[in-house]
Amino acid sequence: MKKIITYIVSGLIILFLACMVLFDFNSNKKTNKSLEKVTLAEVAHTIFYAPQYVAIEKGYFEDYGINLELTLTAGADKVTAAVLSKDADIGFCGSEATIYVYNNGEKDYLKTFAQLTQKDGAFIVSRKKIENFTLDDLKGKTVIGGRAGGMPEMVFEWVLKEHGIDPTKDLNIDTSVAFAAMGGAFIGGDSDFVTLFEPSALEIEQQGYGYVVESVGKLGGVVPYTSYSARKSYINDHKDLIENFTKAIQKGLDYVHNHSDKEVAKTILNQFPDTSLNDLEKLVKRYREIDAWPKTTDFTEESFNHLQEIMQNSNQLDKKVPFKDLMYER
């Protein structure tokens, strides 16, 4: 009799556990189906965007009902093209891109609704080791600077002028190389310097092809460097989604500011499988030291105007655009 009771109890326990597993599976299926898919086109995949990858790895987007599909779309011009053509729902690139679209007369132009970085993320890499480097060391040299009209190149030129250096006369800036190809062009070419984001700059160092000598971001001031934007119509039709997307990014920023370099590096390690944890920790620290990440996704009219000053300085903008026209105020 005891054996029969034991068998019955055991059977009931197994049945109960099976039901629990099945319930959990169905619950997860239901949850996944309820998530709203969002395609995000990012301009580059760099440790500079650590808070975004934290939000992905920590599941913050799922927490807010978003199934995020991240796609690499190299170049801010290509990011905006993807958003305007509806191949992507949200674009992530330099804030200057929204100004170009607006000035081109696009009716359903892009509005920015959140920022992720507030400094330039590029580092100046020298082919030769230079002790006590100053920007004067660039005079008479050739620098691969990035695409003309892009944020990296414009901020670099602005920094040079602020230090009394004429970008057109005192040095040669090569703007013919695509952003993704700059590291390879430096290795295979004869330029003296290149401006690179991480982990590319560190990889150049480790391979013995160059030395990081300065941070452009440290010299360039606060600017809404990389931000999230979407078409006006998309924002109007998805206000709750935009709000939730922003909350997920804010949680990523909060995590970065409230955790150590090593903890952040561990969290985003899956995003950079070719970079060691030790190197990731160094690079997170490198960006933290230049105050690359803002405390909030909101940015000020002052920083937006600074962005436009940089664009005017590079002869890429004739007239400033009103802050209220391109900012989505939640």
Backbone hydrogen bonds in HBPLUS format (Angstrom, degrees):
<---DONOR---> <-ACCEPTOR-->    atom                        ^
c    i                          cat <-CA-CA->   ^        H-A-AA   ^      H-
h    n   atom  resd res      DA  || num        DHA   H-A  angle D-A-AA Bond
n    s   type  num  typ     dist DA aas  dist angle  dist       angle   num
A0005-ILE N   A0001-MET O   3.00 MM   4  6.33 164.2  2.02 153.9 157.6     1
A0006-THR N   A0002-LYS O   2.85 MM   4  6.06 157.0  1.91 147.1 154.1     2
A0007-TYR N   A0003-LYS O   2.86 MM   4  6.12 157.6  1.91 150.5 156.1     3
A0008-ILE N   A0004-ILE O   2.89 MM   4  6.18 158.8  1.93 150.9 157.0     4
A0009-VAL N   A0005-ILE O   2.84 MM   4  6.08 166.7  1.86 154.7 158.2     5
A0010-SER N   A0006-THR O   2.84 MM   4  5.99 163.4  1.87 149.5 154.8     6
A0011-GLY N   A0007-TYR O   2.82 MM   4  5.97 155.0  1.89 144.5 152.0     7
A0012-LEU N   A0008-ILE O   2.87 MM   4  6.14 155.6  1.93 149.5 156.1     8
A0013-ILE N   A0009-VAL O   2.92 MM   4  6.18 155.5  1.98 150.1 156.9     9
A0014-ILE N   A0010-SER O   2.94 MM   4  6.21 162.7  1.97 150.9 155.1    10
A0015-LEU N   A0011-GLY O   2.88 MM   4  6.07 159.9  1.92 148.6 154.6    11
A0016-PHE N   A0012-LEU O   2.82 MM   4  5.99 153.5  1.89 145.3 152.8    12
A0017-LEU N   A0013-ILE O   2.90 MM   4  6.18 162.0  1.93 152.8 157.0    13
A0018-ALA N   A0014-ILE O   2.90 MM   4  6.10 157.6  1.95 148.2 154.8    14
A0019-CYS N   A0015-LEU O   2.97 MM   4  6.17 154.5  2.03 144.6 151.4    15
A0020-MET N   A0016-PHE O   2.95 MM   4  6.23 151.4  2.03 145.6 153.9    16
A0021-VAL N   A0017-LEU O   2.93 MM   4  6.23 160.3  1.97 152.0 156.3    17
A0022-LEU N   A0018-ALA O   2.93 MM   4  6.13 164.3  1.95 149.2 153.8    18
A0023-PHE N   A0019-CYS O   2.81 MM   4  5.93 154.8  1.87 145.9 153.3    19
A0024-ASP N   A0020-MET O   2.88 MM   4  6.07 157.2  1.93 147.2 153.4    20
A0025-PHE N   A0021-VAL O   2.88 MM   4  6.10 155.6  1.94 148.9 155.8    21
A0026-ASN N   A0022-LEU O   2.94 MM   4  6.15 166.7  1.96 149.7 153.1    22
A0027-SER N   A0023-PHE O   2.78 MM   4  5.92 149.7  1.87 142.9 152.7    23
A0028-ASN N   A0024-ASP O   2.86 MM   4  6.09 155.0  1.92 145.8 151.9    24
A0029-LYS N   A0025-PHE O   2.89 MM   4  6.21 156.5  1.94 148.3 155.3    25
A0030-LYS N   A0026-ASN O   2.87 MM   4  6.07 156.4  1.92 146.0 152.4    26
A0031-THR N   A0027-SER O   2.87 MM   4  6.12 153.6  1.94 145.1 153.0    27
A0032-ASN N   A0028-ASN O   2.83 MM   4  6.08 164.9  1.86 155.9 158.8    28
A0033-LYS N   A0029-LYS O   2.98 MM   4  6.17 154.9  2.05 144.9 151.8    29
A0034-SER N   A0030-LYS O   3.03 MM   4  6.22 138.0  2.21 140.3 151.3    30
A0034-SER N   A0031-THR O   3.08 MM   3  5.11 126.7  2.38  95.1 109.2    31
A0035-LEU N   A0032-ASN O   3.29 MM   3  5.37 149.3  2.39  98.3 106.9    32
A0036-GLU N   A0065-GLY O   2.87 MM  29  6.15 172.5  1.88 147.3 145.0    33
A0067-ASN N   A0036-GLU O   2.89 MM  31  5.52 167.5  1.91 122.8 127.0    34
A0038-VAL N   A0067-ASN O   2.97 MM  29  6.10 155.9  2.03 145.4 145.3    35
A0069-GLU N   A0038-VAL O   2.82 MM  31  6.01 167.2  1.84 161.5 159.8    36
A0089-ASP N   A0039-THR O   2.93 MM  50  5.25 141.1  2.09 130.4 142.5    37
A0090-ILE N   A0039-THR O   3.15 MM  51  6.47 163.9  2.17 161.1 163.1    38
A0040-LEU N   A0069-GLU O   2.84 MM  29  6.05 165.9  1.86 156.3 160.5    39
A0071-THR N   A0040-LEU O   2.90 MM  31  6.14 162.6  1.93 167.3 165.4    40
A0041-ALA N   A0090-ILE O   3.02 MM  49  6.42 163.7  2.04 165.4 166.7    41
A0092-PHE N   A0041-ALA O   2.85 MM  51  5.98 147.5  1.96 176.3 165.5    42
A0042-GLU N   A0071-THR O   2.91 MM  29  6.19 159.0  1.95 154.8 161.8    43
A0073-THR N   A0042-GLU O   2.78 MM  31  5.63 177.9  1.78 162.5 161.8    44
A0043-VAL N   A0092-PHE O   3.02 MM  49  6.14 138.0  2.20 164.0 174.7    45
A0049-TYR N   A0046-THR O   2.99 MM   3  5.84 167.3  2.00 122.0 125.5    46
A0047-ILE N   A0198-GLU O   3.15 MM 151  5.85 143.6  2.29 125.3 135.5    47
A0050-ALA N   A0047-ILE O   3.00 MM   3  5.07 137.5  2.18 123.7 118.9    48
A0052-GLN N   A0049-TYR O   2.99 MM   3  5.64 131.8  2.23 120.3 131.9    49
A0053-TYR N   A0049-TYR O   3.40 MM   4  6.79 155.7  2.46 148.7 155.6    50
A0054-VAL N   A0050-ALA O   2.89 MM   4  6.15 148.4  1.99 156.1 166.2    51
A0055-ALA N   A0051-PRO O   3.07 MM   4  6.29 157.6  2.12 141.3 146.4    52
A0056-ILE N   A0052-GLN O   3.07 MM   4  6.43 144.5  2.20 140.7 150.7    53
A0057-GLU N   A0053-TYR O   2.85 MM   4  6.02 174.8  1.86 152.3 153.5    54
A0058-LYS N   A0054-VAL O   2.82 MM   4  5.80 152.1  1.90 153.3 160.2    55
A0060-TYR N   A0055-ALA O   2.94 MM   5  5.04 140.1  2.10 149.3 157.6    56
A0059-GLY N   A0056-ILE O   3.18 MM   3  5.33 154.8  2.24 103.2 110.8    57
A0063-ASP N   A0059-GLY O   3.02 MM   4  6.28 150.5  2.11 145.5 154.5    58
A0064-TYR N   A0061-PHE O   3.04 MM   3  5.25 135.8  2.24 100.0 112.1    59
A0066-ILE N   A0061-PHE O   2.86 MM   5  5.04 159.7  1.90 137.3 136.5    60
A0065-GLY N   A0062-GLU O   2.94 MM   3  4.92 160.7  1.97 113.2 111.9    61
A0078-LYS N   A0075-GLY O   3.05 MM   3  5.27 124.2  2.37 101.0 114.9    62
A0079-VAL N   A0075-GLY O   2.99 MM   4  6.33 149.4  2.09 149.6 159.2    63
A0080-THR N   A0076-ALA O   3.02 MM   4  6.24 168.3  2.04 151.3 153.0    64
A0081-ALA N   A0077-ASP O   3.10 MM   4  6.20 149.2  2.19 134.4 143.2    65
A0082-ALA N   A0078-LYS O   2.97 MM   4  6.15 150.8  2.05 141.7 148.9    66
A0083-VAL N   A0079-VAL O   3.05 MM   4  6.40 151.1  2.14 148.8 156.6    67
A0084-LEU N   A0080-THR O   2.86 MM   4  6.03 166.7  1.88 153.2 157.0    68
A0085-SER N   A0081-ALA O   2.98 MM   4  6.02 147.5  2.09 141.5 149.7    69
A0087-ASP N   A0082-ALA O   2.84 MM   5  4.99 130.6  2.08 157.5 163.4    70
A0088-ALA N   A0082-ALA O   3.06 MM   6  5.39 139.5  2.22 126.8 121.2    71
A0086-LYS N   A0083-VAL O   3.08 MM   3  4.95 154.0  2.15  99.6 107.5    72
A0091-GLY N   A0229-SER O   2.85 MM 138  5.30 170.3  1.86 158.3 161.4    73
A0229-SER N   A0091-GLY O   2.94 MM 138  5.30 155.9  2.00 148.4 155.2    74
A0093-CYS N   A0227-SER O   3.20 MM 134  5.79 146.2  2.32 158.9 158.4    75
A0227-SER N   A0093-CYS O   2.88 MM 134  5.79 162.2  1.91 158.4 154.7    76
A0097-ALA N   A0094-GLY O   3.16 MM   3  6.00 161.8  2.20 122.1 125.8    77
A0099-ILE N   A0096-GLU O   3.05 MM   3  5.27 126.9  2.34 101.9 115.8    78
A0100-TYR N   A0096-GLU O   3.16 MM   4  6.57 155.3  2.23 154.1 160.5    79
A0101-VAL N   A0097-ALA O   3.13 MM   4  6.39 162.3  2.17 150.6 154.7    80
A0102-TYR N   A0098-THR O   3.01 MM   4  6.12 160.7  2.05 142.2 147.7    81
A0103-ASN N   A0099-ILE O   2.92 MM   4  6.09 164.7  1.94 152.7 156.6    82
A0104-ASN N   A0100-TYR O   3.06 MM   4  6.18 127.5  2.34 138.0 151.0    83
A0104-ASN N   A0101-VAL O   3.20 MM   3  5.17 137.3  2.40  94.8 106.7    84
A0105-GLY N   A0102-TYR O   3.13 MM   3  5.58 161.1  2.17 111.6 116.1    85
A0232-LYS N   A0109-TYR O   3.01 MM 123  6.09 142.8  2.15 163.0 167.0    86
A0111-LYS N   A0230-ALA O   2.90 MM 119  5.69 163.6  1.93 157.2 156.3    87
A0230-ALA N   A0111-LYS O   3.08 MM 119  5.69 148.7  2.18 146.4 151.9    88
A0112-THR N   A0326-LEU O   2.84 MM 214  6.12 162.9  1.87 168.7 162.9    89
A0328-TYR N   A0112-THR O   2.84 MM 216  5.88 165.2  1.86 164.4 160.6    90
A0113-PHE N   A0228-TYR O   2.93 MM 115  6.00 160.8  1.97 157.8 162.6    91
A0228-TYR N   A0114-ALA O   2.76 MM 114  5.31 165.1  1.79 156.9 161.2    92
A0115-GLN N   A0297-THR O   2.80 MM 182  4.77 148.6  1.90 125.4 136.1    93
A0116-LEU N   A0226-THR O   3.03 MM 110  5.95 169.8  2.04 159.8 156.4    94
A0117-THR N   A0226-THR O   3.47 MM 109  5.43 166.5  2.49 144.3 144.6    95
A0118-GLN N   A0292-ALA O   2.83 MM 174  5.54 165.5  1.85 152.7 156.7    96
A0223-VAL N   A0118-GLN O   2.96 MM 105  5.06 161.6  2.00 127.4 133.5    97
A0216-VAL N   A0122-ALA O   3.04 MM  94  5.66 158.0  2.09 143.8 150.1    98
A0123-PHE N   A0196-LEU O   2.75 MM  73  5.32 152.3  1.83 137.9 144.9    99
A0196-LEU N   A0123-PHE O   2.93 MM  73  5.32 159.8  1.97 149.2 149.4   100
A0124-ILE N   A0214-GLU O   2.76 MM  90  5.19 154.6  1.82 144.5 152.9   101
A0213-VAL N   A0124-ILE O   2.88 MM  89  5.81 170.9  1.88 169.3 171.8   102
A0125-VAL N   A0194-VAL O   2.77 MM  69  5.28 168.9  1.78 165.4 169.3   103
A0194-VAL N   A0125-VAL O   2.99 MM  69  5.28 143.1  2.13 141.8 152.2   104
A0126-SER N   A0211-TYR O   2.77 MM  85  5.16 164.2  1.79 150.1 147.7   105
A0211-TYR N   A0126-SER O   2.77 MM  85  5.16 144.1  1.89 141.7 153.9   106
A0127-ARG N   A0192-ASP O   2.95 MM  65  5.50 153.0  2.02 166.2 160.9   107
A0137-ASP N   A0134-THR O   2.94 MM   3  5.67 158.9  1.99 119.8 125.9   108
A0138-LEU N   A0135-LEU O   2.98 MM   3  5.58 165.1  2.00 116.7 121.5   109
A0139-LYS N   A0136-ASP O   3.12 MM   3  5.56 160.7  2.15 112.8 118.4   110
A0141-LYS N   A0138-LEU O   3.02 MM   3  5.36 154.0  2.09 138.0 136.3   111
A0140-GLY N   A0170-ASP O   2.60 MM  30  5.83 161.3  1.64 152.3 159.3   112
A0172-ASN N   A0141-LYS O   2.89 MM  31  6.14 176.4  1.89 163.1 164.3   113
A0192-ASP N   A0142-THR O   2.92 MM  50  5.35 138.3  2.10 134.3 146.8   114
A0193-PHE N   A0142-THR O   3.08 MM  51  6.41 152.4  2.16 155.4 158.1   115
A0143-VAL N   A0172-ASN O   2.81 MM  29  6.24 158.6  1.86 160.3 166.8   116
A0174-ASP N   A0143-VAL O   2.74 MM  31  5.97 159.2  1.78 150.6 157.9   117
A0144-ILE N   A0193-PHE O   2.99 MM  49  6.37 159.8  2.03 137.2 138.7   118
A0195-THR N   A0144-ILE O   3.15 MM  51  6.50 151.2  2.23 178.3 171.6   119
A0145-GLY N   A0174-ASP O   3.09 MM  29  5.85 152.0  2.17 135.5 144.2   120
A0150-GLY N   A0147-ARG O   3.04 MM   3  5.44 158.4  2.09 133.3 134.1   121
A0154-MET N   A0150-GLY O   3.00 MM   4  6.15 168.4  2.01 162.3 166.1   122
A0155-VAL N   A0151-MET O   2.91 MM   4  5.92 172.3  1.91 161.5 163.0   123
A0156-PHE N   A0152-PRO O   3.10 MM   4  6.11 156.5  2.16 140.0 147.1   124
A0157-GLU N   A0153-GLU O   3.01 MM   4  6.26 159.3  2.05 149.6 154.3   125
A0158-TRP N   A0154-MET O   2.95 MM   4  6.17 155.2  2.01 145.4 152.7   126
A0159-VAL N   A0155-VAL O   2.89 MM   4  6.14 160.7  1.93 154.6 158.9   127
A0160-LEU N   A0156-PHE O   3.06 MM   4  6.33 158.6  2.11 147.5 153.3   128
A0161-LYS N   A0157-GLU O   3.02 MM   4  6.30 166.0  2.04 153.6 156.2   129
A0162-GLU N   A0158-TRP O   2.95 MM   4  6.18 154.2  2.01 149.2 156.8   130
A0163-HIS N   A0159-VAL O   3.19 MM   4  6.43 127.1  2.49 138.8 151.4   131
A0163-HIS N   A0160-LEU O   3.01 MM   3  5.22 141.0  2.17 101.4 113.1   132
A0165-ILE N   A0160-LEU O   2.87 MM   5  5.00 159.6  1.91 139.8 137.9   133
A0164-GLY N   A0161-LYS O   3.02 MM   3  4.99 156.7  2.08 111.4 110.3   134
A0170-ASP N   A0166-ASP O   2.88 MM   4  5.28 156.8  1.93 144.1 151.9   135
A0181-ALA N   A0178-ALA O   2.94 MM   3  5.35 144.6  2.07 112.0 122.9   136
A0182-MET N   A0179-PHE O   3.38 MM   3  5.58 171.4  2.39 110.8 113.1   137
A0185-ALA N   A0181-ALA O   2.92 MM   4  6.05 156.1  1.97 154.5 162.1   138
A0186-PHE N   A0182-MET O   2.98 MM   4  6.16 149.5  2.08 144.3 152.0   139
A0187-ILE N   A0183-GLY O   3.06 MM   4  6.35 159.6  2.10 149.3 154.4   140
A0188-GLY N   A0184-GLY O   2.94 MM   4  6.10 162.6  1.97 150.3 155.0   141
A0189-GLY N   A0185-ALA O   2.87 MM   4  5.57 118.7  2.25 135.9 148.2   142
A0201-ALA N   A0197-PHE O   3.05 MM   4  5.97 148.6  2.15 134.3 143.6   143
A0203-GLU N   A0199-PRO O   3.00 MM   4  6.22 157.2  2.05 155.0 162.1   144
A0204-ILE N   A0200-SER O   3.03 MM   4  6.30 153.2  2.10 149.8 156.0   145
A0205-GLU N   A0201-ALA O   3.13 MM   4  6.46 155.1  2.19 144.7 151.3   146
A0206-GLN N   A0202-LEU O   2.85 MM   4  6.13 166.3  1.86 157.8 160.7   147
A0207-GLN N   A0203-GLU O   2.97 MM   4  6.08 144.2  2.10 143.3 152.2   148
A0209-TYR N   A0204-ILE O   3.01 MM   5  5.39 153.0  2.08 165.7 161.1   149
A0208-GLY N   A0205-GLU O   2.96 MM   3  5.18 155.2  2.02 106.9 114.8   150
A0219-LEU N   A0216-VAL O   3.08 MM   3  5.39 134.4  2.29 103.8 115.9   151
A0220-GLY N   A0216-VAL O   2.93 MM   4  6.00 128.1  2.20 144.9 160.4   152
A0225-TYR N   A0223-VAL O   2.67 MM   2  5.32 123.6  1.98 117.7 100.0   153
A0234-TYR N   A0231-ARG O   3.05 MM   3  5.19 116.9  2.46  99.0 114.4   154
A0235-ILE N   A0231-ARG O   3.01 MM   4  6.34 163.8  2.04 161.2 165.1   155
A0236-ASN N   A0232-LYS O   2.95 MM   4  6.20 164.4  1.98 153.9 158.4   156
A0237-ASP N   A0233-SER O   3.01 MM   4  6.15 145.1  2.14 141.6 150.5   157
A0238-HIS N   A0234-TYR O   2.93 MM   4  5.97 120.6  2.30 140.4 155.5   158
A0238-HIS N   A0235-ILE O   3.19 MM   3  5.10 143.8  2.33  96.5 107.0   159
A0242-ILE N   A0238-HIS O   2.93 MM   4  6.21 164.7  1.95 160.2 164.2   160
A0243-GLU N   A0239-LYS O   3.02 MM   4  6.19 155.8  2.08 143.1 149.8   161
A0244-ASN N   A0240-ASP O   2.92 MM   4  6.17 157.4  1.97 148.2 154.2   162
A0245-PHE N   A0241-LEU O   2.75 MM   4  5.96 158.4  1.80 156.2 162.5   163
A0246-THR N   A0242-ILE O   3.01 MM   4  6.13 160.6  2.05 144.7 149.7   164
A0247-LYS N   A0243-GLU O   3.03 MM   4  6.30 148.6  2.13 141.4 150.2   165
A0248-ALA N   A0244-ASN O   3.03 MM   4  6.32 151.5  2.12 146.3 153.0   166
A0249-ILE N   A0245-PHE O   3.10 MM   4  6.46 157.5  2.15 150.3 156.0   167
A0250-GLN N   A0246-THR O   2.87 MM   4  6.10 156.4  1.93 148.8 156.0   168
A0251-LYS N   A0247-LYS O   2.98 MM   4  6.23 151.8  2.06 144.7 151.4   169
A0252-GLY N   A0248-ALA O   3.12 MM   4  6.44 144.3  2.25 139.0 148.7   170
A0252-GLY N   A0249-ILE O   3.02 MM   3  4.95 118.5  2.42  92.7 108.5   171
A0253-LEU N   A0249-ILE O   2.93 MM   4  6.33 152.4  2.00 150.9 158.4   172
A0254-ASP N   A0250-GLN O   2.84 MM   4  6.11 160.7  1.88 151.3 157.0   173
A0255-TYR N   A0251-LYS O   2.95 MM   4  6.10 155.7  2.01 142.8 149.0   174
A0256-VAL N   A0252-GLY O   3.14 MM   4  6.37 163.8  2.16 147.2 150.7   175
A0257-HIS N   A0253-LEU O   3.04 MM   4  6.30 158.9  2.09 152.5 158.1   176
A0258-ASN N   A0254-ASP O   2.98 MM   4  6.06 130.9  2.23 142.3 155.3   177
A0258-ASN N   A0255-TYR O   3.15 MM   3  5.14 134.4  2.37  96.2 108.9   178
A0264-VAL N   A0260-SER O   3.00 MM   4  6.27 161.4  2.04 154.6 159.3   179
A0265-ALA N   A0261-ASP O   2.90 MM   4  6.06 159.1  1.94 146.0 152.5   180
A0266-LYS N   A0262-LYS O   2.90 MM   4  6.11 158.3  1.94 149.6 154.7   181
A0267-THR N   A0263-GLU O   3.09 MM   4  6.26 152.9  2.16 141.3 148.5   182
A0268-ILE N   A0264-VAL O   3.10 MM   4  6.41 151.1  2.19 152.9 159.4   183
A0271-GLN N   A0268-ILE O   2.92 MM   3  5.45 144.4  2.04 115.1 125.6   184
A0272-PHE N   A0269-LEU O   3.00 MM   3  5.38 153.4  2.08 111.3 119.4   185
A0275-THR N   A0272-PHE O   3.03 MM   3  5.52 165.9  2.05 121.7 124.4   186
A0280-LEU N   A0276-SER O   2.88 MM   4  6.14 160.2  1.92 152.5 158.7   187
A0281-GLU N   A0277-LEU O   2.95 MM   4  6.14 157.6  2.00 149.2 154.7   188
A0282-LYS N   A0278-ASN O   3.17 MM   4  6.46 152.9  2.25 141.8 148.6   189
A0283-LEU N   A0279-ASP O   2.99 MM   4  6.29 154.3  2.06 150.6 157.4   190
A0284-VAL N   A0280-LEU O   2.88 MM   4  6.11 157.3  1.93 156.3 162.0   191
A0285-LYS N   A0281-GLU O   3.09 MM   4  6.23 158.9  2.14 143.3 149.2   192
A0286-ARG N   A0282-LYS O   2.88 MM   4  6.15 146.6  1.99 138.8 149.0   193
A0287-TYR N   A0283-LEU O   3.02 MM   4  6.29 154.6  2.09 147.0 151.6   194
A0288-ARG N   A0284-VAL O   2.86 MM   4  6.07 151.4  1.94 145.8 155.0   195
A0289-GLU N   A0285-LYS O   2.90 MM   4  6.04 152.8  1.97 150.2 156.3   196
A0290-ILE N   A0287-TYR O   3.27 MM   3  5.46 141.4  2.43  99.3 109.2   197
A0292-ALA N   A0287-TYR O   3.22 MM   5  5.56 163.7  2.24 154.1 156.3   198
A0291-ASP N   A0288-ARG O   2.95 MM   3  5.02 160.3  1.99 109.6 114.1   199
A0304-PHE N   A0300-THR O   3.14 MM   4  6.42 154.8  2.20 143.6 150.9   200
A0305-ASN N   A0301-GLU O   2.87 MM   4  6.07 153.3  1.94 147.5 154.3   201
A0306-HIS N   A0302-GLU O   2.99 MM   4  6.27 143.5  2.13 139.9 150.2   202
A0307-LEU N   A0303-SER O   3.01 MM   4  6.32 149.3  2.11 142.2 149.8   203
A0308-GLN N   A0304-PHE O   3.13 MM   4  6.51 152.5  2.21 143.0 149.7   204
A0309-GLU N   A0305-ASN O   2.89 MM   4  6.19 143.1  2.03 142.6 153.2   205
A0310-ILE N   A0306-HIS O   3.00 MM   4  6.29 152.3  2.08 147.4 154.2   206
A0311-MET N   A0307-LEU O   3.03 MM   4  6.39 149.8  2.12 143.8 152.4   207
A0312-GLN N   A0308-GLN O   2.89 MM   4  6.10 155.9  1.94 145.2 151.4   208
A0313-ASN N   A0309-GLU O   2.86 MM   4  6.01 150.4  1.95 143.2 151.9   209
A0314-SER N   A0310-ILE O   3.18 MM   4  6.45 133.7  2.40 136.1 146.9   210
A0314-SER N   A0311-MET O   3.15 MM   3  5.18 131.8  2.40  94.0 106.5   211
A0316-GLN N   A0311-MET O   2.91 MM   5  5.20 168.1  1.92 156.4 153.2   212
A0315-ASN N   A0312-GLN O   2.97 MM   3  4.89 160.9  2.01 106.9 110.3   213
A0325-ASP N   A0322-PRO O   3.08 MM   3  5.48 141.5  2.23 108.2 118.7   214
A0326-LEU N   A0323-PHE O   3.29 MM   3  5.79 137.3  2.49 109.0 118.3   215
A0327-MET N   A0323-PHE O   3.16 MM   4  6.17 126.1  2.47 150.5 164.8   216
